[in-house]
Amino acid sequence: MSVATVSHVMNGRAEELGFSPDTAQRVRRAAKAVGYIPRAAARAFRYQSSKVIALFFPDLPVSLRLPVFNEVLTGCIDAARARGHFILPVPISANPYEVVEETLREVELAGAVCRADPSMEPAGELLSRSEVPTAWINTGGEAVPGPGCASLGIDEARGVRDMLDRIDTDSVARPVVLLGPGRRSDRVRPFLERFPQAQILTAQGWLSDDARLSANAAVEQGADLFFTGNDQLGVGVLEVLHERGRNVPGDVQVFSFGDVESGPAALLGLSSVKWPVNELGALAAAAVIEGGSAPSPLVTTLPTCANLRSTTRLR
C-alpha cells in the first residue's frame, strides 16, 4: 500500500478519490494499531485549508469565574464543532496588534472572532490585510457595521426596560444601582432614566463577596430596589438582605443582569435580564465559517429580555 494511499485515507479523502471501503478500513486499522493521528497543521498546509478560528478577547476580567468570556467561548465552540472547526482562545493582556501578529505567524487561521474594542482596531486592520474572515462582537452595545464578515452586538437596554415595565416601580423610593469596576454600559441607562435619583454604587469587583459592603450600607439607608450589573452581585445583595431579615420582594426588590444558563439567578429565584452572550458567540463563529458564501456582511443586534422570578413584584 502506497504512502499516498495512506495519506489520502487518513485525511478523509478516501471516498472522494474512489478508494474501496475495504482499503480505507485496512488503513484505519493499521493507523489505530500504531497510534497514528494525522497532524492538523500538515493537513492544512497540504490542502491549503485550516479549521482553526481564533477568539481574540481583550480586557478580560480578573476572575474567569465571571461568565462573559466562558459564555462567548462555549457558544463559539459549539457552533464551530457543529461545522467541523475548532476554536483557539487567545486572551489579550498585552498589545493586541502584537498578539494577533504572533498568532498569525504561528497558526494558519480559518477565521477570527474579535471583541469590538478600540484597542483592537490596528489588529483588525492586520487581520483584514491577511485576508482572515473576521466577526466583530460587541457584548455591551449594538452592532456597529465595520470591516469583516460580521458585526454583532447586544441591545442591553431593551431587557432592562422590559423588566422595569413589568415590575412594581410605583412605590419605589430609594432605588440603587450596584455595579462592578469598569466602564458603565448601556444596561444602566434605562434604570437611570426611570429613576434619576437612583444611588449608584461601585463594588470593588464583580463577585458576590464584593457586593456585601456596598449593599450593607445601602440597606441601612432604606434601599427598596436593587439593580445589579451582574448575577453574582445580585446574589451578594440577597445574602445581605437575608442576614438582615429583610423580606424579598415585600420590603426590597432585587433584579440583576446576566441570567446565565445554570447560573445563580435561576437557582436562587433571582429576577434577571437575559444577556445572550452565548448566542452571540455561536452566531459569530457561524458567520466566520459561512461568511464566504454570504452576499454581504452580517450586521445583527441581539435583544435582551426580562426573566421575572421571586425577587420582584409584578406591576
MOHUVEN-V716530 format. One record per residue. SS is DSSP state (helix for helix, strand for strand, loop for the rest). OMEGA is omega in whole degrees, 0 to 359 (* if undefined). D_FIRST is the distance of its C-alpha to the first C-alpha in Angstrom with 1 decimal. Layout:
ss:SS omega:OMEGA d_first:D_FIRST
ss:SS omega:OMEGA d_first:D_FIRST
This chain:
ss:loop omega:187 d_first:0.0
ss:loop omega:176 d_first:3.8
ss:helix omega:181 d_first:6.8
ss:helix omega:179 d_first:8.4
ss:helix omega:179 d_first:6.7
ss:helix omega:181 d_first:7.4
ss:helix omega:181 d_first:10.7
ss:helix omega:181 d_first:11.7
ss:helix omega:184 d_first:11.4
ss:helix omega:178 d_first:13.2
ss:loop omega:171 d_first:15.7
ss:loop omega:184 d_first:16.7
ss:loop omega:184 d_first:15.7
ss:loop omega:182 d_first:13.6
ss:loop omega:180 d_first:16.8
ss:loop omega:184 d_first:18.0
ss:loop omega:172 d_first:15.2
ss:loop omega:176 d_first:15.0
ss:loop omega:180 d_first:11.9
ss:loop omega:177 d_first:12.9
ss:helix omega:180 d_first:14.4
ss:helix omega:179 d_first:12.5
ss:helix omega:180 d_first:9.0
ss:helix omega:181 d_first:10.9
ss:helix omega:179 d_first:12.7
ss:helix omega:179 d_first:9.9
ss:helix omega:182 d_first:8.8
ss:helix omega:178 d_first:12.5
ss:helix omega:180 d_first:13.4
ss:helix omega:180 d_first:11.3
ss:helix omega:179 d_first:12.8
ss:helix omega:182 d_first:16.1
ss:helix omega:181 d_first:16.0
ss:helix omega:178 d_first:15.9
ss:loop omega:182 d_first:18.2
ss:loop omega:174 d_first:16.1
ss:loop omega:180 d_first:18.0
ss:loop omega:181 d_first:17.3
ss:loop omega:181 d_first:20.4
ss:helix omega:182 d_first:22.7
ss:helix omega:180 d_first:24.2
ss:helix omega:180 d_first:21.0
ss:helix omega:179 d_first:20.1
ss:helix omega:180 d_first:23.7
ss:helix omega:184 d_first:23.5
ss:helix omega:186 d_first:20.4
ss:helix omega:177 d_first:21.7
ss:loop omega:178 d_first:25.4
ss:loop omega:178 d_first:26.3
ss:loop omega:178 d_first:27.7
ss:loop omega:186 d_first:28.6
ss:strand omega:175 d_first:31.3
ss:strand omega:180 d_first:35.0
ss:strand omega:172 d_first:37.6
ss:strand omega:179 d_first:40.8
ss:strand omega:187 d_first:43.5
ss:strand omega:178 d_first:46.6
ss:strand omega:173 d_first:49.7
ss:loop omega:178 d_first:52.8
ss:loop omega:176 d_first:51.3
ss:loop omega:179 d_first:53.9
ss:loop omega:180 d_first:54.8
ss:loop omega:178 d_first:53.6
ss:loop omega:171 d_first:50.3
ss:loop omega:175 d_first:51.9
ss:loop omega:196 d_first:53.3
ss:helix omega:194 d_first:51.3
ss:helix omega:182 d_first:50.9
ss:helix omega:181 d_first:47.8
ss:helix omega:180 d_first:46.1
ss:helix omega:177 d_first:46.9
ss:helix omega:182 d_first:45.6
ss:helix omega:181 d_first:42.4
ss:helix omega:175 d_first:41.7
ss:helix omega:177 d_first:42.4
ss:helix omega:183 d_first:40.0
ss:helix omega:182 d_first:37.3
ss:helix omega:181 d_first:37.7
ss:helix omega:181 d_first:37.6
ss:helix omega:181 d_first:34.7
ss:helix omega:180 d_first:32.6
ss:helix omega:182 d_first:33.4
ss:loop omega:175 d_first:32.0
ss:loop omega:180 d_first:28.8
ss:loop omega:182 d_first:30.4
ss:strand omega:179 d_first:31.7
ss:strand omega:175 d_first:35.1
ss:strand omega:179 d_first:35.8
ss:strand omega:179 d_first:39.5
ss:strand omega:176 d_first:41.3
ss:strand omega:183 d_first:44.9
ss:strand omega:177 d_first:47.1
ss:loop omega:180 d_first:49.9
ss:loop omega:180 d_first:50.2
ss:loop omega:183 d_first:50.3
ss:helix omega:181 d_first:48.2
ss:helix omega:181 d_first:47.4
ss:helix omega:180 d_first:46.0
ss:helix omega:179 d_first:44.0
ss:helix omega:179 d_first:42.4
ss:helix omega:179 d_first:41.9
ss:helix omega:179 d_first:40.1
ss:helix omega:179 d_first:37.9
ss:helix omega:180 d_first:36.9
ss:helix omega:186 d_first:36.1
ss:helix omega:188 d_first:33.9
ss:loop omega:173 d_first:32.3
ss:loop omega:186 d_first:30.8
ss:loop omega:171 d_first:33.0
ss:loop omega:181 d_first:32.7
ss:strand omega:181 d_first:36.4
ss:strand omega:170 d_first:39.3
ss:strand omega:185 d_first:42.1
ss:strand omega:173 d_first:45.3
ss:strand omega:180 d_first:48.7
ss:loop omega:184 d_first:51.3
ss:loop omega:181 d_first:53.5
ss:helix omega:181 d_first:55.5
ss:helix omega:183 d_first:53.7
ss:helix omega:186 d_first:50.4
ss:helix omega:178 d_first:51.6
ss:helix omega:178 d_first:50.5
ss:helix omega:177 d_first:47.1
ss:helix omega:177 d_first:46.9
ss:helix omega:178 d_first:47.6
ss:helix omega:178 d_first:44.7
ss:helix omega:179 d_first:42.3
ss:helix omega:179 d_first:43.6
ss:helix omega:180 d_first:43.2
ss:loop omega:178 d_first:39.6
ss:loop omega:176 d_first:39.1
ss:loop omega:178 d_first:38.1
ss:loop omega:188 d_first:39.2
ss:strand omega:172 d_first:41.9
ss:strand omega:180 d_first:44.0
ss:strand omega:182 d_first:47.4
ss:strand omega:176 d_first:48.9
ss:strand omega:184 d_first:52.6
ss:loop omega:185 d_first:53.1
ss:loop omega:180 d_first:56.8
ss:loop omega:184 d_first:57.9
ss:loop omega:178 d_first:57.2
ss:loop omega:177 d_first:54.4
ss:loop omega:181 d_first:55.2
ss:loop omega:181 d_first:53.5
ss:loop omega:180 d_first:51.7
ss:loop omega:180 d_first:48.6
ss:loop omega:183 d_first:45.3
ss:loop omega:180 d_first:43.8
ss:strand omega:172 d_first:46.0
ss:strand omega:187 d_first:49.3
ss:strand omega:180 d_first:50.0
ss:strand omega:181 d_first:53.1
ss:strand omega:177 d_first:55.2
ss:strand omega:183 d_first:58.8
ss:helix omega:186 d_first:60.2
ss:helix omega:186 d_first:63.8
ss:helix omega:182 d_first:63.3
ss:helix omega:178 d_first:62.6
ss:helix omega:178 d_first:65.4
ss:helix omega:178 d_first:67.8
ss:helix omega:179 d_first:66.7
ss:helix omega:183 d_first:67.4
ss:helix omega:178 d_first:70.8
ss:helix omega:187 d_first:71.8
ss:helix omega:181 d_first:71.0
ss:strand omega:180 d_first:72.5
ss:loop omega:178 d_first:76.2
ss:loop omega:185 d_first:77.1
ss:loop omega:184 d_first:80.8
ss:loop omega:183 d_first:82.1
ss:loop omega:180 d_first:80.0
ss:loop omega:184 d_first:82.2
ss:loop omega:179 d_first:80.1
ss:strand omega:182 d_first:76.5
ss:strand omega:170 d_first:74.1
ss:strand omega:178 d_first:70.7
ss:strand omega:183 d_first:68.7
ss:strand omega:170 d_first:65.8
ss:loop omega:180 d_first:63.7
ss:loop omega:179 d_first:63.5
ss:loop omega:183 d_first:62.1
ss:loop omega:179 d_first:63.0
ss:loop omega:185 d_first:64.7
ss:loop omega:184 d_first:62.5
ss:helix omega:183 d_first:63.4
ss:helix omega:184 d_first:63.5
ss:helix omega:190 d_first:66.9
ss:helix omega:181 d_first:68.7
ss:helix omega:180 d_first:69.6
ss:helix omega:180 d_first:71.1
ss:helix omega:174 d_first:73.3
ss:helix omega:180 d_first:74.3
ss:helix omega:183 d_first:75.4
ss:loop omega:180 d_first:77.0
ss:loop omega:182 d_first:78.2
ss:loop omega:186 d_first:80.0
ss:loop omega:174 d_first:76.9
ss:strand omega:181 d_first:76.5
ss:strand omega:180 d_first:73.2
ss:strand omega:178 d_first:71.9
ss:strand omega:177 d_first:69.0
ss:loop omega:181 d_first:67.4
ss:loop omega:179 d_first:65.8
ss:loop omega:184 d_first:62.3
ss:loop omega:181 d_first:60.6
ss:loop omega:186 d_first:60.4
ss:helix omega:179 d_first:62.9
ss:helix omega:180 d_first:64.6
ss:helix omega:183 d_first:65.3
ss:helix omega:194 d_first:67.2
ss:helix omega:183 d_first:69.7
ss:helix omega:180 d_first:72.1
ss:helix omega:182 d_first:72.5
ss:helix omega:179 d_first:72.7
ss:helix omega:181 d_first:75.4
ss:helix omega:181 d_first:77.6
ss:helix omega:179 d_first:77.1
ss:helix omega:177 d_first:77.9
ss:helix omega:182 d_first:81.1
ss:loop omega:174 d_first:82.1
ss:loop omega:178 d_first:81.7
ss:loop omega:180 d_first:78.4
ss:loop omega:173 d_first:77.9
ss:strand omega:176 d_first:74.6
ss:strand omega:166 d_first:71.6
ss:strand omega:182 d_first:68.6
ss:strand omega:186 d_first:65.9
ss:loop omega:172 d_first:63.2
ss:loop omega:185 d_first:60.4
ss:helix omega:182 d_first:60.1
ss:helix omega:176 d_first:60.3
ss:helix omega:177 d_first:63.7
ss:helix omega:177 d_first:64.8
ss:helix omega:178 d_first:64.0
ss:helix omega:178 d_first:66.1
ss:helix omega:179 d_first:69.0
ss:helix omega:179 d_first:68.8
ss:helix omega:180 d_first:68.9
ss:helix omega:181 d_first:72.1
ss:helix omega:178 d_first:73.7
ss:helix omega:180 d_first:73.1
ss:helix omega:182 d_first:74.5
ss:loop omega:176 d_first:77.6
ss:loop omega:179 d_first:78.1
ss:loop omega:181 d_first:77.8
ss:loop omega:177 d_first:77.0
ss:loop omega:12 d_first:73.9
ss:loop omega:185 d_first:74.2
ss:loop omega:180 d_first:78.0
ss:loop omega:186 d_first:79.1
ss:loop omega:173 d_first:76.1
ss:strand omega:180 d_first:73.2
ss:strand omega:167 d_first:69.8
ss:strand omega:187 d_first:66.8
ss:strand omega:178 d_first:63.8
ss:strand omega:179 d_first:60.9
ss:strand omega:179 d_first:57.3
ss:loop omega:180 d_first:56.8
ss:loop omega:180 d_first:53.3
ss:loop omega:182 d_first:51.5
ss:loop omega:179 d_first:52.0
ss:loop omega:186 d_first:54.3
ss:helix omega:184 d_first:57.9
ss:helix omega:181 d_first:59.7
ss:helix omega:183 d_first:58.7
ss:helix omega:184 d_first:59.0
ss:helix omega:181 d_first:62.5
ss:loop omega:182 d_first:63.8
ss:loop omega:174 d_first:64.1
ss:strand omega:186 d_first:64.6
ss:strand omega:176 d_first:62.1
ss:strand omega:182 d_first:60.9
ss:strand omega:179 d_first:57.2
ss:loop omega:190 d_first:55.3
ss:loop omega:182 d_first:52.0
ss:helix omega:176 d_first:50.0
ss:helix omega:178 d_first:47.0
ss:helix omega:179 d_first:47.0
ss:helix omega:179 d_first:47.5
ss:helix omega:180 d_first:44.3
ss:helix omega:181 d_first:42.3
ss:helix omega:180 d_first:43.8
ss:helix omega:180 d_first:43.1
ss:helix omega:179 d_first:39.4
ss:helix omega:181 d_first:39.0
ss:helix omega:179 d_first:41.0
ss:helix omega:183 d_first:38.7
ss:helix omega:185 d_first:35.5
ss:helix omega:187 d_first:37.1
ss:helix omega:182 d_first:39.5
ss:helix omega:182 d_first:37.7
ss:helix omega:182 d_first:38.6
ss:loop omega:181 d_first:42.2
ss:loop omega:180 d_first:44.9
ss:loop omega:180 d_first:46.9
ss:loop omega:177 d_first:46.9
ss:strand omega:176 d_first:47.6
ss:strand omega:186 d_first:50.9
ss:strand omega:173 d_first:51.8
ss:strand omega:181 d_first:54.3
ss:strand omega:179 d_first:53.8
ss:strand omega:167 d_first:57.0
ss:loop omega:181 d_first:58.2
ss:strand omega:183 d_first:60.2
ss:strand omega:172 d_first:62.6
ss:strand omega:182 d_first:61.9
ss:loop omega:178 d_first:65.3
ss:loop omega:191 d_first:65.5
ss:loop omega:183 d_first:68.3
ss:loop omega:176 d_first:69.3
ss:loop omega:177 d_first:71.0
ss:loop omega:176 d_first:73.8
ss:strand omega:178 d_first:73.5
ss:loop omega:* d_first:75.9
